[in-house]
Amino acid sequence: MLSIKLTDKKFWENNVEAYVFLMKENLDSASDLDSLSKIETEFYPHLKQILKRHKFNGQKGQTYVLTAEKNGKLLQFFFVGLGKLDQAWDRNLEILRRAWASAIQRMKHLSIESAIVALPETEPFKVSSLELLKQLVINSYMANYEFIQFKSNKKDDWNCQLLFDVVDADFTGFTQALEYGKALGSAINTARHWIDLPGNIIHPGTLSEEAQKVAAEYKNLSCTVFGHERAQELGMGSFLSVAKGSEHEGKFVILEYKAADSTAPTIALCGKGVTFDTGGISLKPSSSMDGMKYDMAGAASVIMLMKFFAQLKPNVNVIGITPLVENMPSGRASRQDDIVVAMNGKSIEIKSTDAEGRLILADAMCYAEKFYTPDIIIDIATLTGACAYAVGHLHIALVTRDEDLKAALLASGKLTGDKLWPLPIDDDFVLANNSDVADLANTGARSYGAGTITAACFLESFVNKARWAHLDIASTASDAPGINYLGKGATGASIRALADFIISYGNQDSLMKNLHNTE
């Protein structure tokens, strides 16, 4: 278990097993030189020569560990390279995250029981020290995550007390930033765990139970769950068309956080929750079905975001809606050419039962507008395979016509490392979803291409008044290459960006103003 705390003692006065140094290239900053001099004076007289001999000079990605002895106790010095930090502020911040993740993972490998690190100078990152602390705490949790529940030879849990040195600082502000980071880091890892669980463990029933458990922890969070009967009463033919093929009844989950301010705005988050996607009657080939347990990543993200908001209490009402289904082929399953009617009365021709995510989200967004009239609706979904071709595996695809909403979401992604990339949308793309026999088809005509955009256009058809944005996390929800703190399996894509966006939208209290980018 990772325990993260603040210390107001001077750096060297803390009784820990490991001292961690985040060092710029060439080791020539004032703080780097002070640290090296201290170690040379008391432990290693030839430290600079040792580092040079082992080719450590603070380059990006480098780590080096030295062992010393003090009062009969072994100490570890962790040197972690940040490089020159001469890139754009957001790229420098991402370099810091990955360097810190290397330190966390190396400490875990060595079973370090206690460690301290000082926050680096803020200038290369253009954010406050509070923001740096928040980012590093979140990153500590993410870098520590492993999905090993079913390993018979798994290692014992890593128990470490990690201290951040904030001597002579605003301790109250740093405490709040620490709590933000701990709450969000924990939420991200729980979501990742659910997403990594296989379909025989997580299905609509079990995930809806997890949502109810989350709500039971907090007085300011309520949960409503209903199944087939209530969905039928509400006219959710689109949602039910996917749910009916499985032996597991579809579940429609609504989590509601109410702000203390009665005039606070309302944001609805709609997360796709396909706990396993076979493609239905439009059955996927075996090679494409591998990893379809990740198709509920949007729902898991929304549920844990709602827990985070219950803890942080932003000045904005948040509605988390997760339609949960398992997309299976059976005698009850929908067929191609079937026509179903969504909650808003629009008819949909099913051209592919493997385009199921948009069908369940359609009714989710209709439900949000009918019962909550939100100012903003954001849907989060592993929606299209085309997303990987459009933006690759390192960016979340963002589709919206609202320029202000786009700018705010992009800014939150830039700050948090949950990078978003905007795709175009206009009325020409809307025509791709025309049907000869219904109001809409659930797949875009091939002649239009742009599958990620035409899928977003389909979703837009079910938003009437709210400002709307679509996040396609299909290519980022799992196995992001080259990012050490994401590792293998689920990534928690979108959670960091949406947490920052929504808390900021709720009229940034003084803490959040301080945390935000200072540019």
PyMOL commands that set and color helices and strands:
alter all, ss='L'
color gray80, all
select helices_A, chain A and resi 11-13+25-27+30-42+47-53+89-109+123-125+129-144+171-196+204-216+228-233+237-243+286-289+292-312+357-372+386-391+403-416+427-433+446-448+451-460+495-505+510-515
alter helices_A, ss='H'
color red, helices_A
select strands_A, chain A and resi 2-7+18-24+63-70+73-83+114-118+160-165+221-226+251-257+266-271+273-277+317-327+339-341+347-349+376-381+396-399+420-422+440-441+467-472
alter strands_A, ss='S'
color yellow, strands_A
deselect
rebuild
show_as cartoon
